[in-house]
Amino acid sequence: MKRRAFLTKGGVAGLGLSLPSAAVTSRSTAARSQQQEPYEPLGQTALTGAAEAVVGDNELVYVAATTGFEIVDVSDPAEPTVLTEERDIEIDDAPLTQILDLTVDGDRLIVAGPAETAGASDLFLGFRRYDVSDPAEPAPTGAFETGFHIHNCFLEGDRLFVVENMRNENRLVIFDVGGDEITRLGDWSLLDHEPGWRDIHWLGRYLHDVYVQDETAYLPCWNAGTYLLDVSESADPSVISHVADTTLEAQRELDGFRDGVYGLPGNDHYAAVDDDGDLMAVGREAWATGGAEPDHPGGIDLYDVSDPTEPVHRGSIDAPRTADESYRGGTWTTSHNFELRGGRLYSAWYRAGVQIHDVSDPTAPERLAWWRNPAETGFWTAQVVEPGETFIASSTAAIPNTSLEGALYTFPAEAGTQADPPSLQPPAEWLGDNDANETSGNESDDDTDSSPGFTGVAGVVGGSVALEWLRRRHGNVQD
């Protein structure tokens, strides 16, 4: 990503670096015992509708599965075992569906939805709390109706952090989920903090996700950048600092909806920090739009936040490239979700697979492993199970014009090389019924109500297609 990164705490600017990746290092002894040459998954299991996956205690993985969730035991990474599958969730006779995110801490699980606004008039908008002390029998322990869709959320202890996005609001909301009754504690509004962003289409300032560690929340707000928020006082969160790859003025000058919402610069989609909170990664989910440079898929930028009041851009990891890099092309290679652990970045790149980078020197990130199978997989996230041993990655069907099925994969957390890796130049046999491939950069300019992130439920901005994906796979969603 060759671009200038704006680091703002009073308008400070720094120079973003574009650095090559290289395969390095040798295999660890622990990982070698699990892995035979060449580098490949250790195991997998099919999970219909799979989206976000999070690792909990006791080598359990919780997977948001669109119409519900699944809990998978990966203690034997060669044989991932589904312990429970919860589908067709109803609260007060309304379905809780379009579930693309969930979050777990200890024995408490939160399942939230719907992830999109379009077609949600008859759905339950909010979240349900579960006791998962017995993961084979998750027990509902309460629910909260928010009145807005929930694209992402994060649980830390008794506090649940939820993103709220509407046409007139982009807000972080904090709930207390520790007692018998779920209560709202406080919130923070992007538009109260920076009123000028009201001039920008709401999808161009969308608060897409939230990550919380040590009383700091990390909020990727699409083109408004990523905010570091002090949340030690739940009733009154405050801004620590801010990084951004574009400016409000630049966004005001754009001609159309498409370039600002689909294309670089900007598109802050996911942010997280390492174990010590000193290194922050910001993923920028983007596609080629046919507009001005940079006009290519978004990658991941690395920031030194050891002084959280003065973030410093240190390096970048570029997205893999392909022939048709448009949204509708279907060969998505942009960054999605990831995890930083032990000096390593474990990342998912949709059809471009999963990667491990050594980021102990963030000015020179080095790729250790890369595995892909674009004909069958589109990876949503990568999460560590045991550092130095295994990580998991969920593969999603939520990419337009493809026939990919959902699954959960386990991988060795080691360096390695895939034998005969498939090309990312898409052959016709794995494109599916993809008439849209005949166009490039013709993403919708409609003023829609669907969320960016663009995986939505079916990976498209149009909610009607999202609902059609649900109908096709489960037959239980009505107009």
VOPAGU-2260 file (C-alpha; in pm, 1 decimal, decimal comma):
REM VOPAGU-2260
SITE   aa  ch    i         X         Y         Z
SITE  MET   A    0       0,0       0,0       0,0
SITE  LYS   A    1     208,1     290,8    -125,8
SITE  ARG   A    2      36,5     586,1      26,8
SITE  ARG   A    3      70,9     862,2     279,5
SITE  ALA   A    4     -71,0     780,1     622,9
SITE  PHE   A    5    -213,3    1066,5     827,3
SITE  LEU   A    6    -155,6    1020,0    1200,3
SITE  THR   A    7    -375,8    1264,0    1382,1
SITE  LYS   A    8    -351,1    1396,6    1728,1
SITE  GLY   A    9    -358,6    1758,3    1634,6
SITE  GLY   A   10    -274,6    1698,0    1269,1
SITE  VAL   A   11      58,6    1513,6    1284,9
SITE  ALA   A   12     147,8    1337,8     958,2
SITE  GLY   A   13     385,2    1048,6     900,1
SITE  LEU   A   14     512,8     862,6     598,0
SITE  GLY   A   15     370,0     516,7     528,1
SITE  LEU   A   16     615,5     250,9     417,4
SITE  SER   A   17     559,8     -14,2     151,9
SITE  LEU   A   18     772,5    -317,0     218,1
SITE  PRO   A   19     813,5    -652,4      43,6
SITE  SER   A   20     728,7    -986,1     201,6
SITE  ALA   A   21     962,2   -1285,0     201,4
SITE  ALA   A   22     943,0   -1641,1     325,7
SITE  VAL   A   23    1181,3   -1687,1     615,9
SITE  THR   A   24    1275,3   -1886,3     926,5
SITE  SER   A   25    1256,6   -2256,1     999,7
SITE  ARG   A   26     982,8   -2473,6    1142,0
SITE  SER   A   27     940,7   -2494,4    1517,4
SITE  THR   A   28     982,7   -2834,8    1678,5
SITE  ALA   A   29     626,7   -2835,7    1816,0
SITE  ALA   A   30     472,3   -2743,8    1484,2
SITE  ARG   A   31     692,2   -2985,8    1290,3
SITE  SER   A   32     556,5   -3273,1    1497,2
SITE  GLN   A   33     204,9   -3189,7    1375,8
SITE  GLN   A   34     291,1   -3111,5    1016,1
SITE  GLN   A   35     418,6   -3306,1     721,7
SITE  GLU   A   36     567,4   -3137,6     419,6
SITE  PRO   A   37     434,5   -2944,9     236,6
SITE  TYR   A   38     251,8   -2669,4     426,8
SITE  GLU   A   39    -120,4   -2748,0     438,1
SITE  PRO   A   40    -418,8   -2750,7     674,5
SITE  LEU   A   41    -414,2   -2991,6     964,1
SITE  GLY   A   42    -790,3   -3051,4     950,2
SITE  GLN   A   43   -1126,3   -2904,6     856,0
SITE  THR   A   44   -1499,3   -2939,4     911,2
SITE  ALA   A   45   -1789,5   -2804,7     704,9
SITE  LEU   A   46   -1998,1   -2530,1     871,5
SITE  THR   A   47   -2283,2   -2391,3     665,0
SITE  GLY   A   48   -2297,4   -2012,1     669,0
SITE  ALA   A   49   -1967,3   -1971,1     856,1
SITE  ALA   A   50   -1847,4   -1615,8     917,1
SITE  GLU   A   51   -1650,3   -1486,3    1218,6
SITE  ALA   A   52   -1477,7   -1740,0    1442,6
SITE  VAL   A   53   -1333,5   -1670,3    1788,0
SITE  VAL   A   54   -1120,5   -1893,9    2006,9
SITE  GLY   A   55   -1236,3   -1947,0    2364,7
SITE  ASP   A   56   -1105,6   -2148,6    2656,6
SITE  ASN   A   57   -1017,8   -2518,8    2637,4
SITE  GLU   A   58    -941,3   -2511,9    2264,8
SITE  LEU   A   59   -1299,9   -2435,2    2171,0
SITE  VAL   A   60   -1391,9   -2225,8    1867,9
SITE  TYR   A   61   -1719,0   -2032,9    1845,2
SITE  VAL   A   62   -1837,6   -1970,3    1489,7
SITE  ALA   A   63   -2103,8   -1724,0    1377,6
SITE  ALA   A   64   -2300,2   -1915,7    1115,6
SITE  THR   A   65   -2553,0   -1665,2     972,6
SITE  THR   A   66   -2867,1   -1845,9    1092,0
SITE  GLY   A   67   -2711,5   -1937,5    1425,9
SITE  PHE   A   68   -2377,3   -2046,5    1569,6
SITE  GLU   A   69   -2164,6   -2356,8    1619,3
SITE  ILE   A   70   -1911,8   -2457,2    1885,9
SITE  VAL   A   71   -1618,6   -2666,7    1766,5
SITE  ASP   A   72   -1361,9   -2858,7    1970,6
SITE  VAL   A   73   -1018,4   -2825,8    1804,9
SITE  SER   A   74    -812,8   -2993,3    2079,1
SITE  ASP   A   75    -725,1   -3247,1    1810,0
SITE  PRO   A   76    -653,0   -3012,4    1517,9
SITE  ALA   A   77    -661,2   -3302,6    1272,6
SITE  GLU   A   78   -1021,3   -3378,8    1371,5
SITE  PRO   A   79   -1220,9   -3063,6    1453,6
SITE  THR   A   80   -1542,8   -3180,3    1621,5
SITE  VAL   A   81   -1869,4   -2988,4    1630,9
SITE  LEU   A   82   -2000,8   -2999,3    1988,0
SITE  THR   A   83   -2319,9   -2805,9    1930,7
SITE  GLU   A   84   -2511,4   -2635,9    1650,7
SITE  GLU   A   85   -2769,8   -2372,9    1740,3
SITE  ARG   A   86   -2991,9   -2263,3    1450,4
SITE  ASP   A   87   -3320,9   -2082,0    1393,7
SITE  ILE   A   88   -3288,5   -1866,7    1706,3
SITE  GLU   A   89   -3604,8   -1679,7    1804,6
SITE  ILE   A   90   -3649,6   -1408,8    2067,9
SITE  ASP   A   91   -4001,6   -1287,6    2143,6
SITE  ASP   A   92   -4122,9   -1474,7    1832,9
SITE  ALA   A   93   -3881,2   -1281,7    1608,7
SITE  PRO   A   94   -3582,1   -1450,1    1440,2
SITE  LEU   A   95   -3229,6   -1352,5    1539,4
SITE  THR   A   96   -3048,6   -1415,8    1213,8
SITE  GLN   A   97   -2793,2   -1262,6     974,3
SITE  ILE   A   98   -2545,1   -1349,8    1250,5
SITE  LEU   A   99   -2196,6   -1266,9    1121,9
SITE  ASP   A  100   -2032,7   -1192,9    1456,4
SITE  LEU   A  101   -2019,9   -1328,7    1808,8
SITE  THR   A  102   -1790,1   -1278,6    2104,4
SITE  VAL   A  103   -1690,0   -1490,2    2402,9
SITE  ASP   A  104   -1511,8   -1433,4    2733,6
SITE  GLY   A  105   -1481,8   -1725,0    2974,9
SITE  ASP   A  106   -1820,0   -1895,7    3008,9
SITE  ARG   A  107   -2016,5   -1607,4    2854,9
SITE  LEU   A  108   -2107,5   -1593,3    2486,6
SITE  ILE   A  109   -2282,8   -1308,0    2305,5
SITE  VAL   A  110   -2450,0   -1370,4    1969,7
SITE  ALA   A  111   -2558,2   -1056,6    1781,7
SITE  GLY   A  112   -2752,3    -958,0    1471,7
SITE  PRO   A  113   -2874,8    -888,3    1218,7
SITE  ALA   A  114   -2555,4    -774,0    1048,6
SITE  GLU   A  115   -2744,3    -575,9     784,4
SITE  THR   A  116   -3033,9    -333,4     783,8
SITE  ALA   A  117   -3199,1    -423,6     455,3
SITE  GLY   A  118   -3489,0    -666,2     496,0
SITE  ALA   A  119   -3462,5    -659,0     875,7
SITE  SER   A  120   -3807,4    -521,7     960,5
SITE  ASP   A  121   -3935,4    -855,7    1094,5
SITE  LEU   A  122   -3612,3    -959,4    1265,8
SITE  PHE   A  123   -3497,4    -927,8    1626,0
SITE  LEU   A  124   -3239,3    -647,2    1635,3
SITE  GLY   A  125   -3007,3    -703,6    1926,6
SITE  PHE   A  126   -2813,0    -977,7    2099,6
SITE  ARG   A  127   -2858,4   -1286,8    2313,9
SITE  ARG   A  128   -2638,2   -1390,5    2605,8
SITE  TYR   A  129   -2547,3   -1757,9    2666,0
SITE  ASP   A  130   -2383,4   -1954,0    2946,0
SITE  VAL   A  131   -2138,4   -2189,2    2773,2
SITE  SER   A  132   -1988,1   -2349,9    3082,5
SITE  ASP   A  133   -2117,7   -2669,5    2922,5
SITE  PRO   A  134   -2031,3   -2605,4    2557,0
SITE  ALA   A  135   -2239,3   -2901,4    2445,3
SITE  GLU   A  136   -2547,8   -2738,5    2599,1
SITE  PRO   A  137   -2529,2   -2357,4    2568,5
SITE  ALA   A  138   -2798,2   -2200,6    2787,6
SITE  PRO   A  139   -2966,4   -1866,9    2701,8
SITE  THR   A  140   -2941,5   -1627,0    2997,4
SITE  GLY   A  141   -3092,8   -1309,0    2860,3
SITE  ALA   A  142   -3132,6   -1088,4    2556,4
SITE  PHE   A  143   -3138,6    -718,1    2474,0
SITE  GLU   A  144   -3323,7    -549,3    2189,3
SITE  THR   A  145   -3113,6    -259,4    2062,9
SITE  GLY   A  146   -3337,6    -140,3    1780,5
SITE  PHE   A  147   -3039,2    -124,1    1543,3
SITE  HIS   A  148   -2848,2    -383,3    1343,1
SITE  ILE   A  149   -2517,4    -509,3    1487,0
SITE  HIS   A  150   -2238,7    -574,5    1243,8
SITE  ASN   A  151   -1975,9    -644,3    1512,4
SITE  CYS   A  152   -1925,7    -655,3    1888,0
SITE  PHE   A  153   -1662,3    -735,4    2151,4
SITE  LEU   A  154   -1693,0    -880,2    2502,2
SITE  GLU   A  155   -1441,6    -803,9    2777,2
SITE  GLY   A  156   -1537,9    -924,8    3121,7
SITE  ASP   A  157   -1882,4    -793,6    3209,8
SITE  ARG   A  158   -1881,0    -525,9    2940,6
SITE  LEU   A  159   -2009,1    -570,1    2588,2
SITE  PHE   A  160   -1901,1    -320,6    2322,5
SITE  VAL   A  161   -2139,4    -291,8    2026,2
SITE  VAL   A  162   -2117,1     -87,3    1706,2
SITE  GLU   A  163   -2429,8     112,6    1619,2
SITE  ASN   A  164   -2465,7     248,5    1266,1
SITE  MET   A  165   -2757,6     438,3    1120,8
SITE  ARG   A  166   -2788,3     708,8     858,6
SITE  ASN   A  167   -2760,2     978,5    1123,1
SITE  GLU   A  168   -2528,1     803,8    1367,1
SITE  ASN   A  169   -2207,7     602,3    1400,7
SITE  ARG   A  170   -2171,0     512,1    1763,8
SITE  LEU   A  171   -1999,7     273,2    2006,8
SITE  VAL   A  172   -2240,6     152,5    2276,8
SITE  ILE   A  173   -2127,0     -14,7    2600,5
SITE  PHE   A  174   -2347,7    -259,9    2793,1
SITE  ASP   A  175   -2315,1    -431,2    3129,7
SITE  VAL   A  176   -2392,1    -798,7    3067,4
SITE  GLY   A  177   -2263,6    -929,5    3402,2
SITE  GLY   A  178   -2583,5    -918,8    3605,7
SITE  ASP   A  179   -2927,4   -1069,9    3579,2
SITE  GLU   A  180   -3041,8    -762,8    3387,7
SITE  ILE   A  181   -2851,3    -628,7    3087,6
SITE  THR   A  182   -2806,1    -251,8    3111,1
SITE  ARG   A  183   -2666,1      21,1    2889,5
SITE  LEU   A  184   -2367,1     199,2    3047,3
SITE  GLY   A  185   -2264,7     463,8    2796,9
SITE  ASP   A  186   -2164,0     544,4    2441,2
SITE  TRP   A  187   -1932,3     743,6    2215,3
SITE  SER   A  188   -2036,1     908,3    1889,3
SITE  LEU   A  189   -1805,7     970,3    1593,1
SITE  LEU   A  190   -2037,5    1245,0    1471,2
SITE  ASP   A  191   -2038,8    1422,8    1804,4
SITE  HIS   A  192   -1659,9    1409,6    1803,0
SITE  GLU   A  193   -1616,9    1507,5    1435,4
SITE  PRO   A  194   -1943,1    1669,3    1313,9
SITE  GLY   A  195   -1800,8    1732,0     966,6
SITE  TRP   A  196   -1832,8    1363,1     882,3
SITE  ARG   A  197   -2210,6    1413,1     865,6
SITE  ASP   A  198   -2143,0    1545,2     515,5
SITE  ILE   A  199   -2020,5    1201,5     404,6
SITE  HIS   A  200   -2243,9     909,3     305,9
SITE  TRP   A  201   -2306,4     704,0     619,4
SITE  LEU   A  202   -2137,3     397,3     471,2
SITE  GLY   A  203   -1824,2     605,1     414,7
SITE  ARG   A  204   -1796,3     673,4     790,1
SITE  TYR   A  205   -1927,8     338,3     910,6
SITE  LEU   A  206   -1801,1     219,9    1250,6
SITE  HIS   A  207   -1727,0    -128,7    1129,9
SITE  ASP   A  208   -1576,1    -309,7    1427,1
SITE  VAL   A  209   -1443,1    -281,0    1781,3
SITE  TYR   A  210   -1149,9    -443,6    1962,0
SITE  VAL   A  211   -1084,7    -383,1    2332,5
SITE  GLN   A  212    -773,3    -445,2    2541,6
SITE  ASP   A  213    -658,3    -293,2    2871,9
SITE  GLU   A  214    -927,2     -22,7    2884,8
SITE  THR   A  215    -858,1      91,3    2527,6
SITE  ALA   A  216   -1103,6      39,7    2243,6
SITE  TYR   A  217    -986,1      37,2    1883,0
SITE  LEU   A  218   -1253,3     159,7    1641,7
SITE  PRO   A  219   -1209,8     135,2    1262,2
SITE  CYS   A  220   -1450,2     395,5    1120,6
SITE  TRP   A  221   -1401,3     331,8     749,0
SITE  ASN   A  222   -1277,9     652,7     582,8
SITE  ALA   A  223   -1289,1     848,7     908,6
SITE  GLY   A  224    -994,3     634,9    1023,0
SITE  THR   A  225    -927,6     430,1    1334,7
SITE  TYR   A  226    -982,2     583,4    1678,5
SITE  LEU   A  227    -815,0     478,4    2002,4
SITE  LEU   A  228   -1063,7     532,5    2282,8
SITE  ASP   A  229   -1014,6     533,3    2660,0
SITE  VAL   A  230   -1307,3     326,3    2789,3
SITE  SER   A  231   -1202,2     306,0    3154,5
SITE  GLU   A  232   -1508,1     519,1    3228,8
SITE  SER   A  233   -1791,8     339,8    3049,9
SITE  ALA   A  234   -2026,3     635,8    3085,8
SITE  ASP   A  235   -1778,8     878,6    2932,2
SITE  PRO   A  236   -1531,4     729,2    2679,9
SITE  SER   A  237   -1270,4     971,1    2549,2
SITE  VAL   A  238   -1046,3     985,7    2241,2
SITE  ILE   A  239    -677,7     907,4    2296,7
SITE  SER   A  240    -560,1     943,0    1936,4
SITE  HIS   A  241    -650,2     866,6    1578,0
SITE  VAL   A  242    -489,3     731,4    1259,8
SITE  ALA   A  243    -630,7     785,0     912,2
SITE  ASP   A  244    -533,6     714,7     553,7
SITE  THR   A  245    -751,0     983,4     397,5
SITE  THR   A  246    -910,4    1309,4     508,8
SITE  LEU   A  247   -1258,0    1454,4     537,1
SITE  GLU   A  248   -1167,0    1711,1     274,0
SITE  ALA   A  249   -1053,6    1442,3      29,2
SITE  GLN   A  250   -1375,0    1246,8      84,1
SITE  ARG   A  251   -1583,9    1556,6      18,5
SITE  GLU   A  252   -1416,4    1595,6    -319,5
SITE  LEU   A  253   -1504,4    1246,3    -444,4
SITE  ASP   A  254   -1756,8    1234,8    -729,9
SITE  GLY   A  255   -1949,4     922,2    -639,0
SITE  PHE   A  256   -2053,4     677,2    -373,0
SITE  ARG   A  257   -1846,8     390,3    -513,7
SITE  ASP   A  258   -1492,4     524,6    -481,9
SITE  GLY   A  259   -1543,8     644,5    -126,5
SITE  VAL   A  260   -1698,0     324,1       6,0
SITE  TYR   A  261   -1525,4      52,2    -197,8
SITE  GLY   A  262   -1187,4     197,7    -283,9
SITE  LEU   A  263    -864,2     315,9    -126,4
SITE  PRO   A  264    -743,9     522,7      45,8
SITE  GLY   A  265    -933,9     466,3     368,6
SITE  ASN   A  266   -1164,2     170,0     428,1
SITE  ASP   A  267   -1051,7     101,8     785,9
SITE  HIS   A  268   -1227,2    -229,8     840,4
SITE  TYR   A  269   -1060,1    -412,4    1132,5
SITE  ALA   A  270    -806,1    -312,1    1396,0
SITE  ALA   A  271    -634,2    -504,5    1675,6
SITE  VAL   A  272    -321,9    -487,1    1891,7
SITE  ASP   A  273     -60,1    -737,1    2004,7
SITE  ASP   A  274     -28,3    -893,8    2349,5
SITE  ASP   A  275     143,9    -587,6    2498,8
SITE  GLY   A  276     -69,9    -330,5    2321,1
SITE  ASP   A  277     240,0    -177,8    2158,5
SITE  LEU   A  278     171,5    -273,7    1795,4
SITE  MET   A  279    -156,7    -204,8    1619,4
SITE  ALA   A  280    -262,9    -350,3    1285,7
SITE  VAL   A  281    -532,2    -184,7    1074,4
SITE  GLY   A  282    -684,1    -382,7     788,2
SITE  ARG   A  283    -829,6    -189,0     496,4
SITE  GLU   A  284   -1088,7    -387,6     304,1
SITE  ALA   A  285   -1103,3    -242,4     -46,7
SITE  TRP   A  286   -1131,2    -327,3    -414,5
SITE  ALA   A  287   -1032,1    -174,2    -747,7
SITE  THR   A  288   -1298,6      71,7    -861,4
SITE  GLY   A  289   -1147,4     211,6   -1179,7
SITE  GLY   A  290   -1085,0     538,1    -996,9
SITE  ALA   A  291    -769,5     725,2    -902,2
SITE  GLU   A  292    -467,0     555,8    -752,3
SITE  PRO   A  293    -432,4     365,3    -527,4
SITE  ASP   A  294    -675,7     140,6    -714,0
SITE  HIS   A  295    -619,8    -210,4    -581,7
SITE  PRO   A  296    -718,7    -437,2    -290,5
SITE  GLY   A  297    -650,6    -311,9      60,5
SITE  GLY   A  298    -385,5    -463,3     287,3
SITE  ILE   A  299    -276,7    -422,5     648,9
SITE  ASP   A  300     -86,5    -130,3     801,8
SITE  LEU   A  301     125,5    -157,5    1117,5
SITE  TYR   A  302     151,1     118,2    1378,5
SITE  ASP   A  303     368,1     162,7    1685,1
SITE  VAL   A  304     123,8     256,9    1961,8
SITE  SER   A  305     359,1     209,5    2256,2
SITE  ASP   A  306     273,0     573,8    2318,9
SITE  PRO   A  307     -99,0     555,5    2237,5
SITE  THR   A  308    -122,8     935,2    2219,8
SITE  GLU   A  309     124,9     942,4    1928,6
SITE  PRO   A  310      79,2     647,0    1689,2
SITE  VAL   A  311     360,2     603,9    1436,5
SITE  HIS   A  312     317,9     415,9    1107,7
SITE  ARG   A  313     591,3     153,0    1077,4
SITE  GLY   A  314     513,8     -73,6     783,2
SITE  SER   A  315     259,6    -235,5     554,6
SITE  ILE   A  316     160,9    -574,8     419,7
SITE  ASP   A  317      22,5    -555,4      69,1
SITE  ALA   A  318    -273,2    -758,7     -50,0
SITE  PRO   A  319    -213,7   -1037,7    -302,6
SITE  ARG   A  320    -300,7    -932,7    -656,4
SITE  THR   A  321    -525,3   -1088,9    -919,6
SITE  ALA   A  322    -656,9   -1010,0   -1268,1
SITE  ASP   A  323   -1001,6    -872,2   -1180,2
SITE  GLU   A  324    -977,7    -687,1    -851,5
SITE  SER   A  325   -1324,7    -534,3    -864,2
SITE  TYR   A  326   -1584,6    -608,5    -599,4
SITE  ARG   A  327   -1813,3    -792,1    -839,8
SITE  GLY   A  328   -1528,0    -987,6    -990,1
SITE  GLY   A  329   -1552,8   -1233,6    -701,9
SITE  THR   A  330   -1179,0   -1306,6    -673,9
SITE  TRP   A  331   -1143,8   -1111,2    -354,0
SITE  THR   A  332    -787,7   -1084,3    -223,3
SITE  THR   A  333    -829,0    -794,4      18,7
SITE  SER   A  334    -758,3    -808,5     390,3
SITE  HIS   A  335   -1033,2    -923,1     623,1
SITE  ASN   A  336    -985,1   -1017,9     992,2
SITE  PHE   A  337    -666,9   -1122,0    1174,3
SITE  GLU   A  338    -488,5   -1162,0    1507,2
SITE  LEU   A  339    -155,3   -1038,1    1645,2
SITE  ARG   A  340      10,6   -1282,3    1887,0
SITE  GLY   A  341     368,9   -1335,5    1996,7
SITE  GLY   A  342     526,9   -1120,3    1728,2
SITE  ARG   A  343     323,7   -1288,2    1454,0
SITE  LEU   A  344      31,9   -1165,1    1244,3
SITE  TYR   A  345    -217,0   -1436,5    1144,4
SITE  SER   A  346    -434,2   -1299,2     865,8
SITE  ALA   A  347    -721,8   -1390,8     632,1
SITE  TRP   A  348    -744,2   -1261,9     273,7
SITE  TYR   A  349   -1067,0   -1417,0     142,2
SITE  ARG   A  350    -987,6   -1620,1    -171,7
SITE  ALA   A  351    -618,8   -1533,8    -138,9
SITE  GLY   A  352    -605,0   -1761,8     164,8
SITE  VAL   A  353    -434,6   -1727,1     503,3
SITE  GLN   A  354     -90,1   -1595,5     584,7
SITE  ILE   A  355     150,2   -1573,0     878,8
SITE  HIS   A  356     391,5   -1281,1     905,0
SITE  ASP   A  357     674,4   -1217,0    1146,0
SITE  VAL   A  358     608,1    -859,6    1259,7
SITE  SER   A  359     863,3    -846,0    1540,6
SITE  ASP   A  360    1023,0    -576,7    1324,6
SITE  PRO   A  361     712,9    -398,5    1193,4
SITE  THR   A  362     920,0    -191,3     950,8
SITE  ALA   A  363    1004,7    -514,4     766,8
SITE  PRO   A  364     722,1    -769,7     805,5
SITE  GLU   A  365     830,8   -1109,3     673,3
SITE  ARG   A  366     588,3   -1366,9     540,1
SITE  LEU   A  367     643,7   -1707,5     698,7
SITE  ALA   A  368     359,6   -1907,3     543,5
SITE  TRP   A  369      83,0   -1869,1     285,1
SITE  TRP   A  370    -183,8   -2124,2     199,8
SITE  ARG   A  371    -469,4   -2076,1     -45,0
SITE  ASN   A  372    -730,5   -2272,1    -235,4
SITE  PRO   A  373    -941,4   -2009,1    -412,4
SITE  ALA   A  374   -1167,5   -2262,7    -582,0
SITE  GLU   A  375   -1302,2   -2379,2    -246,2
SITE  THR   A  376   -1222,3   -2123,0      24,0
SITE  GLY   A  377   -1274,2   -1757,4     109,7
SITE  PHE   A  378   -1121,3   -1694,5     451,7
SITE  TRP   A  379   -1295,3   -1460,9     696,9
SITE  THR   A  380   -1059,1   -1464,8     993,2
SITE  ALA   A  381    -749,6   -1623,6    1141,6
SITE  GLN   A  382    -723,8   -1677,7    1519,4
SITE  VAL   A  383    -455,2   -1843,8    1730,7
SITE  VAL   A  384    -539,4   -2154,1    1932,5
SITE  GLU   A  385    -191,1   -2224,3    2072,3
SITE  PRO   A  386      93,9   -1982,3    1988,3
SITE  GLY   A  387     362,4   -2163,1    1794,4
SITE  GLU   A  388     138,6   -2465,1    1741,1
SITE  THR   A  389    -200,2   -2410,1    1574,7
SITE  PHE   A  390    -437,9   -2146,6    1447,3
SITE  ILE   A  391    -784,8   -2166,1    1298,6
SITE  ALA   A  392    -943,4   -1990,7    1002,5
SITE  SER   A  393   -1308,8   -1976,5     901,4
SITE  SER   A  394   -1398,7   -1994,8     534,3
SITE  THR   A  395   -1715,1   -1817,8     425,1
SITE  ALA   A  396   -1966,8   -1858,8     145,7
SITE  ALA   A  397   -2039,8   -1485,6     161,2
SITE  ILE   A  398   -1866,8   -1382,3    -159,3
SITE  PRO   A  399   -2083,7   -1282,1    -456,0
SITE  ASN   A  400   -2130,5   -1501,7    -760,4
SITE  THR   A  401   -1954,8   -1803,6    -614,6
SITE  SER   A  402   -2056,8   -2143,6    -485,8
SITE  LEU   A  403   -1811,2   -2157,0    -195,2
SITE  GLU   A  404   -1932,1   -2342,1     114,0
SITE  GLY   A  405   -1854,8   -2256,0     474,4
SITE  ALA   A  406   -1595,8   -2442,0     681,3
SITE  LEU   A  407   -1355,1   -2419,7     973,2
SITE  TYR   A  408    -989,2   -2506,2     907,6
SITE  THR   A  409    -699,4   -2572,1    1143,9
SITE  PHE   A  410    -341,2   -2483,9    1044,0
SITE  PRO   A  411       7,4   -2525,8    1187,0
SITE  ALA   A  412     139,3   -2198,5    1332,7
SITE  GLU   A  413     475,1   -2242,8    1163,1
SITE  ALA   A  414     670,7   -2139,8     859,6
SITE  GLY   A  415     623,6   -2342,9     544,9
SITE  THR   A  416     556,8   -2349,0     173,6
SITE  GLN   A  417     246,5   -2479,6       2,0
SITE  ALA   A  418     312,0   -2731,0    -273,4
SITE  ASP   A  419     194,5   -2608,5    -615,0
SITE  PRO   A  420     -20,2   -2321,4    -482,0
SITE  PRO   A  421    -316,0   -2248,3    -712,3
SITE  SER   A  422    -318,3   -1935,1    -921,9
SITE  LEU   A  423    -529,8   -1637,8    -815,4
SITE  GLN   A  424    -611,7   -1576,2   -1179,5
SITE  PRO   A  425    -962,6   -1725,0   -1180,6
SITE  PRO   A  426   -1043,3   -2007,8   -1421,5
SITE  ALA   A  427   -1403,5   -2025,3   -1536,6
SITE  GLU   A  428   -1471,0   -2349,5   -1349,9
SITE  TRP   A  429   -1446,2   -2187,2   -1006,4
SITE  LEU   A  430   -1607,6   -1854,4   -1080,2
SITE  GLY   A  431   -1961,6   -1990,7   -1062,1
SITE  ASP   A  432   -2246,0   -1810,5   -1237,5
SITE  ASN   A  433   -2058,3   -1483,8   -1255,9
SITE  ASP   A  434   -2197,3   -1259,0   -1527,5
SITE  ALA   A  435   -2065,1    -963,3   -1330,1
SITE  ASN   A  436   -1709,8   -1063,6   -1422,0
SITE  GLU   A  437   -1765,8    -896,5   -1755,1
SITE  THR   A  438   -1747,9    -561,8   -1580,3
SITE  SER   A  439   -1480,8    -414,8   -1358,1
SITE  GLY   A  440   -1536,7    -146,1   -1102,6
SITE  ASN   A  441   -1911,9    -132,6   -1160,8
SITE  GLU   A  442   -2013,8    -163,8    -801,2
SITE  SER   A  443   -2349,7     -24,9    -705,5
SITE  ASP   A  444   -2378,4     349,7    -664,9
SITE  ASP   A  445   -2718,1     307,7    -500,6
SITE  ASP   A  446   -2786,6     484,1    -173,3
SITE  THR   A  447   -2845,9     154,2       5,2
SITE  ASP   A  448   -2909,4      64,6     366,5
SITE  SER   A  449   -2661,8    -223,4     373,9
SITE  SER   A  450   -2344,2    -212,8     575,8
SITE  PRO   A  451   -1995,6    -188,4     434,4
SITE  GLY   A  452   -1753,2    -465,3     505,0
SITE  PHE   A  453   -1930,2    -589,4     194,0
SITE  THR   A  454   -1936,0    -943,2     307,3
SITE  GLY   A  455   -2265,1    -856,9     471,0
SITE  VAL   A  456   -2461,2   -1177,5     462,3
SITE  ALA   A  457   -2388,9   -1260,5     101,8
SITE  GLY   A  458   -2099,6   -1030,9      38,2
SITE  VAL   A  459   -2291,8    -763,2    -146,5
SITE  VAL   A  460   -2416,8    -416,4     -66,3
SITE  GLY   A  461   -2767,8    -501,9    -185,4
SITE  GLY   A  462   -2968,0    -650,8     102,6
SITE  SER   A  463   -3198,5    -833,0    -138,9
SITE  VAL   A  464   -2909,4   -1055,0    -245,3
SITE  ALA   A  465   -2817,8   -1112,6     118,5
SITE  LEU   A  466   -3166,7   -1239,3     188,1
SITE  GLU   A  467   -3163,0   -1448,0    -127,0
SITE  TRP   A  468   -2846,6   -1619,1       5,3
SITE  LEU   A  469   -3034,9   -1706,6     322,5
SITE  ARG   A  470   -3335,9   -1834,9     128,9
SITE  ARG   A  471   -3123,1   -2048,0     -98,0
SITE  ARG   A  472   -2936,6   -2215,3     187,1
SITE  HIS   A  473   -3204,0   -2241,8     454,1
SITE  GLY   A  474   -3541,4   -2149,2     305,0
SITE  ASN   A  475   -3651,5   -1972,0     621,4
SITE  VAL   A  476   -3635,1   -1599,6     542,9
SITE  GLN   A  477   -3939,5   -1413,6     418,1
SITE  ASP   A  478   -3969,5   -1086,3     232,6
